[in-house]
């Protein structure tokens, strides 16, 4: 199932992308993530809390500075991306998520975009 949401952020696109491009920093923005540890290349170790349970796994995380896009995913089919585009005096974030079993993905995406907006705007 595909989920796509967008959110305006009152900050320059390059600053927003810089905040999102560091995999270890993503735990600040994604409420379910408790830790992301960079491994070799684009690989990361991930720890998250869903429905009261801690889950750990491996994933990929790739940031493309030229396109201002971050992509991630797992071998199990969970994948997503977030793009940062200029939008008037700020940026437009578009978060896309492909899930196979997460019921509350739309709520989770909205919460993630709101957290990004609040934290990035507070830093600028």
C-alpha positions in Angstrom: 0.0 0.0 0.0 1.3 3.4 -1.0 1.0 6.5 1.3 2.0 10.0 0.3 1.8 13.2 2.4 3.3 16.7 2.0 4.1 19.4 4.5 5.4 23.0 4.2 8.4 23.9 6.3 9.5 27.5 6.9 13.1 26.8 6.2 15.4 26.8 3.2 15.5 23.5 1.2 19.2 22.9 1.7 18.9 23.3 5.5 16.0 21.0 5.6 17.8 18.4 3.5 20.9 18.6 5.6 18.9 17.8 8.7 17.3 14.8 7.0 20.4 13.4 5.3 22.1 12.1 8.4 20.7 8.7 9.2 21.6 8.8 12.9 19.6 12.1 13.2 16.4 10.5 11.8 15.5 9.2 15.2 14.8 12.8 16.2 12.2 13.1 13.5 10.5 9.7 13.3 8.5 9.1 16.5 8.8 5.3 16.3 12.6 5.2 15.8 14.7 4.9 18.9 18.1 4.4 17.1 19.7 4.3 13.7 23.3 3.2 13.5 25.2 3.7 10.3 27.0 0.5 9.0 28.9 -0.1 5.8 27.9 1.9 2.8 24.2 2.7 2.7 23.4 0.0 5.4 22.0 1.0 8.8 21.0 -0.9 11.9 17.5 0.2 13.1 15.7 0.0 16.4 12.1 1.1 16.6 9.1 0.8 18.9 5.7 -0.2 17.5 2.7 -1.1 19.5 4.7 -1.4 22.7 7.4 -3.8 21.2 11.0 -3.0 20.4 12.0 -4.2 16.9 15.5 -4.4 15.5 16.6 -4.9 11.9 18.8 -3.9 9.0 17.9 -1.4 6.3 19.4 0.8 3.7 19.4 4.6 3.9 20.6 6.7 0.9 20.7 10.5 0.7 21.0 12.1 -2.7 22.1 15.7 -2.2 21.6 16.8 -5.8 18.0 15.6 -5.8 17.5 16.5 -2.1 15.9 13.1 -1.6 16.4 10.5 1.1 15.4 6.9 0.5 15.2 3.9 2.9 13.9 0.4 3.0 14.2 -3.2 4.2 14.5 -6.5 2.5 11.0 -7.3 3.7 9.4 -4.7 1.3 9.0 -1.7 3.6 10.4 1.4 1.8 10.0 5.1 1.7 11.4 8.4 0.5 11.3 12.0 1.5 12.0 14.8 -1.0 12.7 18.4 -0.2 11.6 21.0 -2.8 11.6 24.8 -2.8 8.2 26.2 -1.9 7.9 30.0 -1.8 9.8 31.2 1.2 10.5 27.7 2.5 10.4 24.0 1.6 7.8 21.4 0.7 8.5 17.9 2.1 6.9 15.0 0.4 7.1 11.7 2.3 6.2 8.5 0.4 5.9 5.2 2.2 5.2 1.7 0.9 4.0 -0.6 3.6 2.9 -4.2 3.6 1.2 -4.4 7.0 1.2 -1.1 9.0 -2.4 -0.1 9.7 -1.7 3.4 11.0 0.8 4.5 8.3 -1.2 7.7 7.4 -1.2 8.8 11.1 2.5 7.9 11.4 3.5 9.8 8.3 1.6 12.9 9.4 3.2 12.7 12.8 6.7 12.4 11.2 6.2 15.3 8.9 4.9 17.5 11.8 7.9 16.5 13.9 10.3 17.4 11.1 8.6 20.7 10.6 8.7 21.6 14.3 12.3 20.6 14.9 13.8 22.0 11.7 11.9 25.3 12.1 13.2 25.5 15.7 16.8 25.2 14.4 16.6 28.1 11.9 
